[in-house]
Amino acid sequence: MIFQNQNDNLVDRFEDWWRRDNKGLPLMWVVARRDGARTPSPPPKDDEDRYIGLDLKLGQTIANLKNNLYLADSYAQASSSIGPGSLAVYLGSKPVFAPNTVWYEPCIQDITNRQPITFDPNGYWFKKHFDVLKELKKAAGNNDYIVNSPDLVENIDILAALRGTEELLIDMIDEPEAVSEALDEIYETYFPCYDLLYDALKTSEGISSFYCFCVIGRGKVAKVQCDFSAMISPEHYRKFVLPTMKKQVKRLNHSVYHLDGPDAIRHLPAIMEIEELDALQWTAGAGKPDGAAPCWYDIYDQVAAAGKCLWVQIYEGNVDNWIDRADRFLDRYGTKACYLLFPGMS
């Protein structure tokens, strides 16, 4: 088996979605808990173990395989990531592990007087994390699950982790050339890092999957983002973010943009100009309606008009509410470019 799933055409289904050509039903993530399933996940030894503990991650993966049925277009997967932005740790930031996230200590004190930003594949954190991921891959056996590429992140989000958010905002005004130079250096580190991970974790058919967003495909697959964009103007987004984002997406086979929060919506026209970008995922934020709510249709209208795919998470209410919201969403946008993700269910 390629991954534990009832769908023999799983990867083909995702490839159809990436091409905006779903056949029949939309792409759907549906995971059901097996009746009577009782296999527990092991507890973490500490907060670092929670993210990159090999025994813990193997235990969680085995528990998921035993407890869950992977239906529709879902699939079994194993994940390990040093928080949302592992690349910052690989580039020199010190991670601060916490129960719900990982913080990154800034390591650039002066944007104009610093060492070049470089990636060392023998660096402590990359090597330690890389070894865990390779062991997860080794333990997959007959491809019972796929190991996701970690949540690297890129661009100005990584520079903010290395420099500090407030400091970087000031630098963008006082030292814009130095900021652009640093962003170019971060771009040059991304693919040397990503390619090592891709080569180690891909299947024999060259299939890869990306952490957290449940996307898979032939070749290089990744989520891209710019959460920092909530604090900058459209002009600064186009100046500092868009140039390297376009280059990055062009070198990926499949990509989905993670648009996070109301303050990031103003950059949607620029994002839709990224020609090779395949899909957009919208995160409304805590306390807001889920991804299929009609109040977000204006966002999806722009994405659909640009010819991109829609990644939509549905979770409010009960199963009947999920189905009703999905039906209304598909009545408006059709099935060819839609990926609907549902909560775990019985």
Secondary structure as GFF3:
##gff-version 3
##sequence-region A 1 346
A	DSSP	alpha_helix	10	18	.	.	.	ID=ss1
A	DSSP	beta_strand	27	33	.	.	.	ID=ss2
A	DSSP	alpha_helix	47	52	.	.	.	ID=ss3
A	DSSP	alpha_helix	54	67	.	.	.	ID=ss4
A	DSSP	beta_strand	68	72	.	.	.	ID=ss5
A	DSSP	beta_strand	77	78	.	.	.	ID=ss6
A	DSSP	alpha_helix	86	90	.	.	.	ID=ss7
A	DSSP	beta_strand	94	97	.	.	.	ID=ss8
A	DSSP	beta_strand	102	105	.	.	.	ID=ss9
A	DSSP	alpha_helix	124	138	.	.	.	ID=ss10
A	DSSP	beta_strand	146	147	.	.	.	ID=ss11
A	DSSP	alpha_helix	155	163	.	.	.	ID=ss12
A	DSSP	alpha_helix	165	174	.	.	.	ID=ss13
A	DSSP	alpha_helix	176	201	.	.	.	ID=ss14
A	DSSP	beta_strand	207	210	.	.	.	ID=ss15
A	DSSP	beta_strand	215	218	.	.	.	ID=ss16
A	DSSP	beta_strand	221	225	.	.	.	ID=ss17
A	DSSP	three_ten_helix	227	231	.	.	.	ID=ss18
A	DSSP	alpha_helix	234	236	.	.	.	ID=ss19
A	DSSP	pi_helix	237	241	.	.	.	ID=ss20
A	DSSP	alpha_helix	242	250	.	.	.	ID=ss21
A	DSSP	beta_strand	254	260	.	.	.	ID=ss22
A	DSSP	three_ten_helix	262	267	.	.	.	ID=ss23
A	DSSP	alpha_helix	268	271	.	.	.	ID=ss24
A	DSSP	beta_strand	279	283	.	.	.	ID=ss25
A	DSSP	three_ten_helix	294	296	.	.	.	ID=ss26
A	DSSP	alpha_helix	297	305	.	.	.	ID=ss27
A	DSSP	beta_strand	309	313	.	.	.	ID=ss28
A	DSSP	alpha_helix	319	333	.	.	.	ID=ss29
A	DSSP	beta_strand	338	341	.	.	.	ID=ss30
###
